[in-house]
Amino acid sequence: MTIRPPAAGGVSNGNAHPASQRLLEQLERFTTRGDGQVAVGRRLLADHPDLPLFGFAISHSIEPEPGTPAHFLILRVGEHNTDAITAWAKALGAEPVIDGARHTLTAAIDGIGIWATATVPDDVYDVEQAVFTPTDADVTCSYRGLLVIELGEDGDLLFLGQPPLRDVLAATSAYYRDTCGQRLRPFEGHDLADSVARGWGRFVAYPTRSEWQLQTCSEDTPGAMPVTWMYAQDGDTQDLAAVVEHCPTCGRPSRGLAYDPVNGQRVHVCPSPTCRHQWPVADSPPPTSMKEHA
């Protein structure tokens, strides 16, 4: 639930600005909630009418960590208003946490957590000083001595350095097998080697080291390092069985799995391009019949 209070004007213990009064009336409608966030929000408006505040958000933690609040009131102070974070922290007797360009307020009132964040804009932040060389702690995993980073949600991978192509393909295969339980195959008429691209980039700890950015650049850019992209979305994934089966037709070992396009049953797939035989997975439940739901 998000509430938008006025951008200007304030609230005092006496007369309230009309826009703020409407906000208070809106907050009143939530006083039946038993978690206390609305009452704390009303108290903040009354006690600190001159501090920047453009909205509230309410958050609940299902399984809070020991010693942390289960309910939070999030203060909207502006995406880049780090001065507001400092002002609110001082007013609430807390210290802002500064992590790179990210400034965060964490406090508590009557058992309700108070949280707010703002980020120094990149055009005024010293990005050059934020350039860094990734280590094991900054990447997703490592295979064959290569540092590997997951990119986005399409399964793309980024390798630090420009290792031999065979090492890139081997590490990609190991990543998909061990992390995803899948095999990455090229689409028909393509080769996975065609999905590998080389270049240069630099890693910038903005807004924070844990939320770094990769800037593509030329080799002579300060802080540039060689990188390799594996555009895995150009491939096709195949599920893998836990144990190896041998094709009953040609005898070739296989862990590849698929679904029968006719009845939807889980099947093994022979990896041989000249065979491609499919046979049912043992103990696989039969596909659901439409008649069962009639």
N, C-alpha and C positions, 0 to 999 in steps of 0.2 A: 504494500500500500504506500503510495507516494503522495505527499501533500506539498503544494507549492505556496509558500508564504510570499509576501510582497518583496520586491527588490529594494525598496526604500521604506523609511518610516519605522517606527518602533512601538514598543509596548512598555508601559510602566504599570506600577501597581495601582495607579489612579486611572486617568483617562487613556484610552487606547486609540491609536491611529485607526481610522475607519477600515483600511485594508487589513491591518493587523487584527482588528476586532473580528473581521470575517474569518480570519485564520483561526482565532481562538474559538469561534463558534463551531468551525469545522472540527477542531480538536475535541471539543466537548462531545461531539457525537460518538467519539471512540472511548469515552471514559468508562464504559462498561467492560472494556478489556481488562483482564486481571493481571497483565504483565507489567503495568506501570509505565510503559513507554510514553503514552500520551501525557500523563501527569508530569513526567520529567520534561517533555517538550514544552509544555505550558510554562513550567518553571524557568526554563532557559530563556524563553521569550520575555518573561517578566523581569528576570534578574539581569539580563544582558541585552537590552533593547538596541544598543548601539553597535553590536558586533555584526559582521557580515553573515547573513544567512538567507539563502534563497530557496530552501526546501528541506523537507524531512523525508527519510525513508526508514522503514521499520524492518528489522531482520530478526530471525529466530534461529537458534542452533538446536538441532535435534539431540545431538550428543556433544555437549560442550566439554572442553577439556577441564580437568579439575582446577578449581580456583578461578575460572573465567565465567563471565555472565552468560546466561542462556538467551537473553534478549538484548538487542542493541537498538539504539536510536542513531541513525546515520544523519549527519549534518551536511547539507549541500551548501558549500561556501564558494563555489566557482572552481572550474577545472584547474586554473593556474594561479589561484590566489593563495600562495604559500604564506603571505603575511597574515591571512585570516586564520590559518592553522596555528601560527604562533600566538595570535591574540586569544583564540579560544583556549589553547593549552594553558596560557598564563592565567586566564580567568577561572579555569577549572583546577588549577594547582597541579598541572601535569607538564611534562616536557615533550615537545614534539620529537618524533623519531624521523631522522633524516637519512634516507638511503638513496644515494645518488641524487637524482633530481626529484625524487618522491618525498614529500613531507606528509607525515601521518600523525593524527591525534588519536590517542586511545586513553580514555578515562572512564570513570564510573560514578553514577549518582544513584543512591538508594538501590543498589544492586542492578541497575540498568547500565549496560555498556554504552559509552558515547564514542563514536568513531567518525572521522572525517579525513579526507586526503586531498592533496593538490599537488600538481607537478610543475616544476619550473619549465617554461616554454623552451623548445629546442633552439630557438633563435637567440636566446640570451644565455643558454647554458653552455658551459665550456666543454663542447663535445670533443674537441681535440684531446683534452686531458682524460676523457672517458674511454679512449681507445685502449683495448687490452688484447692480450694473447690468451685464448681459451686454454683451460687445463681440464683434467679429468672431471673436476667438479662442475664444469660448465656444459658438458656434453651429455647426450643421452646414454651412450655406452661406448665400448671399444671392442673392436674385433681385429685379430691379427695385428695388433699394435696400432690400428688406425682409430682415431677419434671420430665418432659418428654422431650426427645430430639429426633428429627428426624435424622435418619441415612441414608445417601445416597439417592438414587432415587427409591428404591424398596419398600418403605413404612415401613422399619424396625424402631423400636422404642427402645430407651434406657431409662431405669428408674433409677434414683439415689436411692440407697438402695436396699434392698431385701424384698419388701413388700409381703404380702400374695398373693397367686396365684389369688384368686378371685378379689383382688383389681387391679392387673395387667390386667386381662381380662376386668374388668369393665372400667378401664381408657383407654385401647386400643379401646374398643367399643365406648366410648364417643369421643375419638380423631377422629376416622374414621367417626363417625356420624356428629360431629360439624364442623370439619375442611375439610373433604373430601366429605361430603354428601353421604357416602357409609356405607355399613355394611360389616364387615370382617367375612367371613365364612371359615371353614376349607375345604380342599379338601376332597373328598369322602374317607372314610377309615382312616381319620386322626382326631386329636383333636387339637384345638388351644393351649391347655395346653402343648402339645408336642413341641410347637414352643418357649417356654419360657426357657431361660437358665440363670443360676446364675453364678456370678464370682466376680472378683476383678479388679479394674483398677485405674489409676490415671490420672488426667487431667493436661495437660501441656500447658501453654500459649506460644506455639511456632507454627508459627512465631509471632503471636499476640494473645491477649486474645480472640478476636473475631474469630480467625481462629485456635482455640485450637486443640490439638490432644489428643486422648484417648489411653493410653498405658495399655494393659492388663498385669497383674502382679500377684504376690502371695500376700496373706493377710499380710505378714510381711514386704512388701516393704514400705519404707517411703512415706507417702502421699497416700497410697492405701485406697480406699473406696469401699464398696460393691455396685455392680451394677447388673441390670437385663436387659437382652436383650429379645426383642420380635421380632422374625424373621417373620415379617408379609408377606414376599414374599412366605412363605409356605402356605398362605391362599388364598382365592378367594374373590374378592371384588364384592359387589352387590350394584347397585345404589338404592337410597331411594327416594320415592315420598314425596312431601311436606306435604301431608295429609294422614291420615290412611284410607284405604279402607277395606271392609269386603269381604272375599271370598264368591262368590255367591253359592258355592257348600257346604262348611262346616261352613261358617260364621266366620272363624277365622280372626282377624284383621291383616292387612299387610301393610307395606310401601315398600316392596321389588319390584324392577323393573327389567325387562329383555327385550330382543328382541325375537320375534317369530322367530325360526330358519328357518321357511318356507318362510314367506313373509316379515320378517324384521320389522314388526310393533311393536311399544312399547307396552308392556303388564305388568300387575301386576302379581306377583307370590305369591301364597299361601305359607306361611312358614311351614305349617304342612308337615312333612315327609311322611305322609300317604295319603296326598291329592295332593299337588303340582299343583293345578289347576292354569291355566293362563287365564286371561281375558283382553280385550283391555283397554288401558288407554283412558279415555274420552278426547275428543278434541285433540287427538294425530293425527298429519297429516299422511295420508296414505303413505306407502312406495312408492318411485319413481319407476314408471314402465319403463322398458327398451324401451318400444314402444314410450314413450314420447320423447326420444332422437333419435328416428329413423329418 
